[in-house]
């Protein structure tokens, strides 16, 4: 009779199975998206932790295509909302109208679900909508339900919002409130492709319709992967480093140095620490390891912290931005 496998062996087997599935997903996504390896890994990190993502990039860098491909690979229900100044909250959440309820004899108010009732919602150019409309999406992001006509309607699980922003065209936009920015795990910046990648993009996209990836996982298989990420153990030293990193970003805190006190108005809150640890778990698994280290926290720190750092007027005058502040923190806070 063979000896039972040890917990360490079982953990390695589960990580190996996870790596195989993720490798297949990556291959499917790269059938549609050329390059952008770091962006795809960051999107996968958000997806496999059940977190929202904010994509920032100039037009034409395949932001929408990338999100649609991700939904196709996971076999998720996908919806896209183009945010405009005249968009109303009911255009997102849905609305009630007078109709005939099959279970009632008389006409009654019937709820018509909006596009937020999907597994993956693409909020395109989210900063073009008025704050009232943005707040309607905030309830869905924070609570995983929407309230219409005094009734609460739960959203499907999994539920993710991926929003996009154009960094160069700011006329007619409304800055996202800090409370909503904090709901995004990562602010993912997309760069221009290399010349070789751009040539491949041109050849692929001018020869016919782009084929979406094949579905790799069903809902149950995805939830199993997500549960595996959440179950990854984290050493107290790793959690302590994440907390110290966020604490050092807060001006007036005893852990903050002169650079932070000079240039930061508000630092990262506790949700920053939570997301650092959560993303470090996914990052470790994506690298084929069973538990995260401080290096995993450092690897995910920039996209997690840069939109949580609010620079003050002195920083603006000295051209010191959030990425520079995060880079300073990674150097200043010892592991």
N, C-alpha and C positions, 0 to 999 in steps of 0.2 A: 504494500500500500504506500503510495507516494506521500512524503511529508508535506504538511500544509504550508502554503506560502507565508512568508513573514509579512508584516505590515509594510516594511520598506519595499519588498518585491512587488506587492500589490500596488503600492503607490507608483512605482516605476512603470508598471504595466499600464496603469490608467493614464499616466503622462505620455507614454509612447502612443497609446490609442488616440489621445487628444492631439498629439503632434501630427499623426497621420491624417486626421480629419481636417485640421487646420491647413496642412500642406495642400490637401485637395481643394479646399475653399480658395486658398491663395491662387492656385493654378487656374481655377475657373474665373476668378476676378481678373487675372492677368490676360485672359483671352479677350477681355473687353477694354481694360485699362492698361496702357503702356507705362511702365515705370511706376513712380509714386509708391515705392515699397514702404517707406516710413508712414505715409498717409494711410495706406491700406492697413498696416499693423495697428495704427492708432484707432482707426474706425473699428477694427475687430476687437480691440481692447474695450472700447465703449460698448459694442454690441454684446460681448460675452460677459459683461458685468451689469447689463441692463441699464446703461447710463446714456445720457444724451450728449450730442456732439455739436459743436459750432464750427463749420467750415468757412475759412476765409481765403479768398483768392480772386484774382481778376477774372473777367469773363473769358470763357473758352478753354478752361483747364479741366473740363470733364467732371465738375463737381456733381451735377445732376446725374450724369451717366454712372458715376461711381456709386452713388447711393442706390440707384435703381438696380445696378448689378448686385449689390450686397443683398437687397431684398429678394432678388431672383435666386441667388445662391442658397439663401435660407428658406426659400419657398414661403415668404411672408406676404401678407396682404399689404400692398403699398399704395400710398396716396400722396399727391403733390399739391401744395397750396401756394399759389403765387401771391405774395403779400404786396398789397398796394395801399395807398392812403385811404381809399374808400372801402376797404375790406371791413366787414362787420363781424363782431364776435359770433353771431349765428352762422356766418359763412364757414366757420371752423367747427363749432361744437354741434351744430344742428339746430332745429327749431321745432316748435309745436304748431300744429294747424288743425283746424276742424276737419275731422274725417270720420269714417265709419269703423268702429272697433268691431272685429268679428265676434267678440264675446259679449258685446252690449247691443241692446236693441236700438237705442237712440244714438245719434251722432255724439262723438266725444273728441277731446283733444288728443291727437296722436303725435308721438315724437318721431321725427325724421332725422336719423343720425347724420352728422356731418363728416367731413373727410378725416377728422381726428380719430374716428373709429377704424383704425388700421393698426397693423403691427409696427410699421415703419412709416412715419410721416415726414415728408420733406417740406420744410418751411423755407421756401425760396425767397431770398432777399428779405429776411424777417424784419430788418430795421426800416423797411418802407411802410409798415403798418403803424397806425396810431397806437399810443399806449393802451387805450381801452381794449383794442383787439389783441395786443400782445399779452395782456393780463388774462384773457380768456384761455390762451394757450398755457399760461403759467400754472393754472389749476390742474390741467391735464398732466403737465410735466411733474408737478410736485406730488399730486395725490393719486394719479392714475385713475381719475374719474372726472366727469364734467357734471355741472348742475344747470339744468334748464327747466324753467317753470316751477322751481321749488323741488324738483325731483333730481336725485343723484343717479347717474348712469355710469356703471363701471366700464373701464376700457379693457380690451383684450390683453392677455399676457402671452408673449412679450409685447411691450410697448416702448418704442424709442422715437425720439424726435431728433432729426438731423437738420439743423438750420444752416443757411448760407448767408454770407455777407460779402459785398463787393467793397474792398478797402479803398478804392480810388474815386468812386462816384458817390459823394455824400450829400449832394443837393437833394432836398426833399426827403430826407431820412430822419428817423427818430432814434436817438441812442437807446440801446437796451438798458433797462434799469438794472442796478447791481444785483437785486434779488433774483432777477431772471438769469443774468449772466452766471450767477453762482450755481444755478441748476444744471448747467452744462459741465460735464466732467472735464472735457478738453476743448480748448480752442485750437483747432488744427489748421495750420497754414500750409497752403499748397503752392509750390514753386513752379516756375516754368520748366518744361521738359528740356533735356539735353538735345543738341542738334540731331543726334542719332535717333533718339526717341521720337522727336518731332517728325522725322522722315517716316518712321514706321507708322506713326499716327496718321499722317497724310495718306500713305499707301492703303492702310486698312479702311479708312473712313470714306475714301473716294471711289471704292470699288463695289459698293453695294450696301445694303442695310446691315447695321451692327447687330450681331446675334447676342442675346442675353445669356448669361451662364446657366448651365443646367442646375436644377435644384439638388443640393447635396444632402441637406438634413430636413427631416420633418420637424414639427413643433416639439414633439416629445424628445427627439434626439438633441435638439438645440437646448431645451431646458435642462437636459442631463449635463451638457457641457457647461452651462451657466452655473449649475449647482456644484460642479467640480471646481470651478474657479472660486466660488464663494467659500468652499470647504478647505481651500489651501491654508495650511497653518502659517502663522506669521510670528516670528520671534519678537519678543518684547523690545529688543534693541532696535529692530527695524521700525516698529511703531513709534518708539521714542525718537528716532531720527526724524521721521515724518512730522511729529508734533513739534520738535525743536525748529525744524525748517520753517514751518508756518508761524510759530511764535516769533522767530527772528524777523519776520516780515512786517510785524506790527509796531508802528512807531509808539514810543512810550513804554513798551514792554521792556523788562529787564534784560531779555535775550536779544534785543535789537541793538545794532551798533550805530555809530554816527552816520554812516552812509544812508541807512534806512531812515533814521530820524530826520535827515536833511531832505530826502527826496520822496518819501512815501506819505500819502495822506491816510490811506487805509490799507491794511494788509489782509492776508488770507485768513478766513475764519475756520472753525472746526470742520466744515464740510471739505475744505481743502485737505486737511489731514486725513479725513476718511477716504477721499478719492485717491490720494497718494498711495495709501496702503492697498486699496482695492485694485488700482491699476497696476501696482507692482506685482500683485498675485498673477494677473493675466499676463504681464510681461514675462515673468519667470516661466510660466507654462509655455508661452510662445517660443521661448528659448530652450525648451525641453528640460527644465529643472522643476523639482518638486516643491520648492519653497523660495520666496523672494529674499533678496539681500538688500543692503543699503544701496548697492549699485543699481538695482532695479528701481528704487525710489528716485535716485538721481536721473535715471534715464527717462522717466515720465514727468519730471518736475516742471519743465518748461511749458508744455501744452496744458498742464493742469493749473499752474499758478499764474501765468501771465495775464489772464483775463480777470483774476481776482486781486491784482495789484492796482491800486489807484494812485498814480503819481500826483504830486502836488505842483503848485505853480513854479516853484524853483526848479523842479525836474524838467518841466516843459521848457523853461527858459534856458536850461543847460543842455537841452536835447538828450535827456536821460529817459529812456522808455522802460516799459515793464520787462522786456527781455533782458536788458542790461541789469536790472535790479535782481531778477531771478538768477542770472549768471553770478552776480556778486554773492548772493546767498549761498549758492552751491560751493563757492570758494571759502566763504567765511564760516559756515557751520560745519564743524568737524563731525566725522562719521562716528 
